[in-house]
């Protein structure tokens, strides 16, 4: 661990024009689930600056291997074997160590293992679809899985989600909490997706698309995709008001 | 021209979707054997200091229908007003209290429930004490960017009246949307995403 005291500066304000708006009517479910009144802003207090931090002791040996963590002994999930790796950074470009990453996804046929899921594509008895890991001192992480399939969803008559992996991230403070999705380079469904298009800035969408990373591909085994995630940065000024207020 | 600030942009959020439980509460779904227990399921143990309380409620959409696919997380101080976090520099929090909880709304009824303790008060930036509160983070299908709000305690009327965050709310008629009434040891926090009783959500 680092010898430095943890930083406790306020987080940079969230750029809400970069994030999707709450009310995005082409994504129909957002219509009755989007707050309509203005958000109330206030400066970070210790309640927002602090946050839960998880130790590597919570992790099981196969937590970051979705190909095997639900499979029967000796079996493995069906599908295109991939490694997803990258770094968790903050807006200052610094790696975020110790960040818990949780992922979930459909199987190779586009089917989720969930009680409410009714897509005709079959379940894979050896694929659960959840995994987790914690970033190292440089903010780096990796996990192994199969490439999820696209799937249809009831929004428009013929809407299909591009292949994606859901990501949940914890930084050092509760105000950094973020849930997003990773897409795959070259997927023609990305520009057609109402959930993707809830984001209005093309550059913000590109930031969620992982490129194929041939350099990190394991020959004769698994292709690699690189996905960096950026969490809110924080002020580091010595002149910030002390939390104690004196 | 000037130097670049060399800042990155925070990754844009996307909805947690209807299947958030697979990644965050797989045991709740009956997907056992991958993780020993769902993270955030238990906040307290026998040694935790403080008054045991239950927090329960619903998350209602704009048609007053409870969400049955939402996930809520809470973050709070211990009974002494300290957070169990490396960023807490004022002292050491109760090691038997995580301060962080995560619960899905029930797939059938939409009810959520947390077993926790009543938190102590923590300071605002200028040193004044905030009223006791619990921070909430809410995600679900149809919510593009997770929602932040706070719950305050109905039996802390005096402290609530002097709270620096509640004091920033221009339309005082909305303040009660953040205050959970107490009955026995249970506080009921009903969250409304829209409508006359729309909960105050914060840009933190």
Interface residues (C-beta under 8 A of the other chain):
Chain A: X5 X6 X7 X8 X13 X14 X15 X16 X18 X19 X20 X21 X22 X24 X27 X29 X30 X31 X32 X33 X34 X35 X36 X37 X39 X40 X41 X42 X43 X44 X45 X46 X47 X48 X49 X50 X51 X52 X53 X54 X58 X60 X63 X69 X70 X89 X90 X91 X92 X93 X102 X103 X104 X105 X112 X113 X114 X115 X116 X117 X128 X129 X130 X131 X132 X166 X168 X172 X173 X174 X175 X177 X178 X179 X180 X181 X195 X196 X198 X199 X201 X203 X204 X205 X207 X208 X229 X230 X231 X232 X233 X241 X243 X244 X245 X246
Chain B: X6 X7 X8 X9 X10 X11 X12 X13 X14 X15 X16 X17 X18 X19 X20 X21 X22 X23 X24 X26 X29 X30 X31 X33 X34 X35 X36 X39 X61 X62 X63 X65 X67 X69 X73 X75 X77 X83 X84 X85 X86 X87 X88 X89 X90 X98 X99 X100 X107 X122 X123 X124 X125 X126 X127 X128 X130 X133 X135 X137 X139 X140 X141 X142 X143 X144 X145 X146 X147 X148 X150 X164 X165 X168 X169 X174 X193 X194 X198 X199 X200 X201 X202 X203 X204
